[in-house]
Amino acid sequence: MKRISVIGRSKILRVLLLSAAAVGVVLLAGALGRKSTSVQRVKTNEDRVRYVESLGWKVETAPAAEKEITLPEVFPDVLKNYNEIQKQQGFDLEKYSGKKIMMYTYDVLNYPEDENVQCSLYVYKNRIIGGDLHSTAFSGFMKPLTDRG
């Protein structure tokens, strides 16, 4: 069996430490660089409104709609595509497949150049697990909550 010299061991140790540091820097840069809407605890309507406003949106304080929905066990393509918007924000609705969640929709008052914009939040056990901005116009759009136009 071949023995590694002390010099060889120190080189291996140095390479391992540099690799670990590089991985840490990459993970930290990814976390800092992403606009994250991260999971937030919300128990009341005021908490939900405060959350949306923390993202820069002014909304009506009363929701335009509240609805309980059940996410399917297997996501159809259209929901997989929608979940890509969620992933851009740090959310992933597939983690909640088969679960009953609440959807709260608010009218957005300060979206640039568009009067027909709403914000939807998805909540599971008092935690925001997703959301979007969308236009109610026929030729509308759907964007991440963090998209400022």
C-alpha positions in Angstrom: 0.0 0.0 0.0 1.3 3.4 -1.0 1.7 6.1 1.7 1.0 9.7 1.1 3.8 12.0 2.2 3.1 14.9 4.6 3.5 17.3 1.7 1.0 15.3 -0.4 -1.5 15.3 2.5 -1.3 19.0 2.9 -1.9 19.5 -0.9 -4.9 17.3 -0.7 -6.2 19.1 2.3 -5.7 22.4 0.7 -7.5 21.3 -2.5 -10.5 20.0 -0.4 -10.7 23.3 1.6 -10.5 25.4 -1.5 -13.2 23.3 -3.1 -15.5 23.6 -0.1 -14.9 27.4 0.0 -15.7 27.6 -3.7 -19.0 25.7 -3.3 -19.9 28.0 -0.4 -19.3 31.1 -2.5 -21.4 29.7 -5.3 -24.3 28.9 -3.0 -24.1 32.2 -1.3 -24.0 34.1 -4.6 -27.0 32.2 -5.8 -29.0 33.0 -2.7 -28.1 36.7 -2.7 -28.5 37.1 -6.5 -32.0 35.7 -6.7 -35.0 37.9 -6.0 -36.6 35.7 -3.5 -40.1 35.9 -2.2 -39.3 33.0 0.2 -41.8 31.4 2.3 -43.5 33.9 4.6 -45.8 33.3 7.5 -49.2 35.0 7.2 -52.0 34.5 9.6 -54.2 37.5 8.7 -55.3 39.5 5.7 -53.2 42.3 7.0 -50.1 40.0 6.9 -50.8 39.1 3.3 -51.3 42.8 2.3 -48.1 43.7 4.1 -46.2 41.0 2.3 -47.4 42.2 -1.2 -46.6 45.8 -0.3 -43.1 44.7 0.8 -42.6 43.7 -2.9 -43.6 47.2 -4.0 -47.2 46.7 -4.9 -50.1 48.7 -3.5 -53.2 46.7 -3.3 -56.8 47.1 -2.1 -56.9 45.9 1.5 -59.8 43.6 1.0 -59.2 40.6 -1.3 -61.2 40.6 -4.6 -61.5 36.8 -4.2 -60.7 34.1 -1.7 -60.9 30.5 -2.8 -59.9 27.1 -1.5 -58.3 24.9 -4.3 -56.8 21.5 -4.4 -53.6 21.1 -6.3 -53.6 18.0 -8.5 -51.4 15.0 -7.5 -49.8 15.1 -11.0 -49.4 18.5 -12.6 -50.7 18.9 -16.2 -48.4 20.7 -18.6 -50.2 24.1 -18.2 -49.6 23.9 -14.4 -46.0 22.8 -14.9 -45.5 25.9 -17.1 -47.1 28.1 -14.4 -44.9 26.5 -11.8 -41.9 27.8 -13.7 -43.0 31.3 -12.8 -43.1 30.1 -9.2 -39.6 28.7 -9.4 -38.3 32.0 -10.7 -39.4 33.5 -7.3 -38.1 30.7 -5.1 -41.4 28.9 -4.8 -42.4 25.4 -6.0 -46.0 24.4 -6.0 -45.3 20.8 -6.9 -44.2 20.3 -3.2 -47.9 20.8 -2.4 -49.4 18.4 -4.9 -52.6 16.9 -3.7 -52.9 19.5 -0.9 -55.8 22.0 -0.3 -54.5 25.6 -0.4 -56.0 29.0 -0.3 -55.8 31.5 -3.1 -56.2 35.2 -2.3 -56.5 37.7 -5.1 -56.0 41.4 -4.7 -56.5 44.3 -7.1 -53.2 46.0 -7.7 -53.4 49.8 -7.6 -49.9 50.9 -8.8 -49.0 48.7 -11.8 -47.5 51.0 -14.4 -49.7 51.8 -17.4 -52.3 49.1 -16.6 -55.5 49.4 -14.6 -56.6 45.8 -14.8 -53.9 44.0 -12.7 -54.4 41.6 -9.9 -52.0 39.8 -7.5 -52.8 36.2 -6.4 -51.2 34.6 -3.4 -51.3 30.9 -2.6 -51.2 30.0 1.1 -50.8 26.6 2.8 -50.9 26.4 6.6 -50.4 30.2 7.0 -47.4 30.2 4.6 -47.2 31.9 1.2 -46.1 29.2 -1.2 -46.6 31.0 -4.5 -48.2 33.9 -6.3 -48.3 36.0 -9.4 -49.2 39.3 -11.0 -51.7 39.0 -13.9 -53.7 41.3 -16.1 -57.4 40.6 -16.4 -57.5 42.1 -19.9 -58.1 39.8 -22.9 -54.6 40.3 -24.1 -53.2 40.1 -20.6 -50.1 38.8 -19.0 -48.9 36.7 -16.1 -45.6 37.5 -14.2 -43.8 36.7 -11.0 -44.7 38.9 -8.0 -41.2 40.4 -8.1 -41.5 41.6 -11.7 -41.7 45.4 -11.7 -42.8 45.8 -15.2 
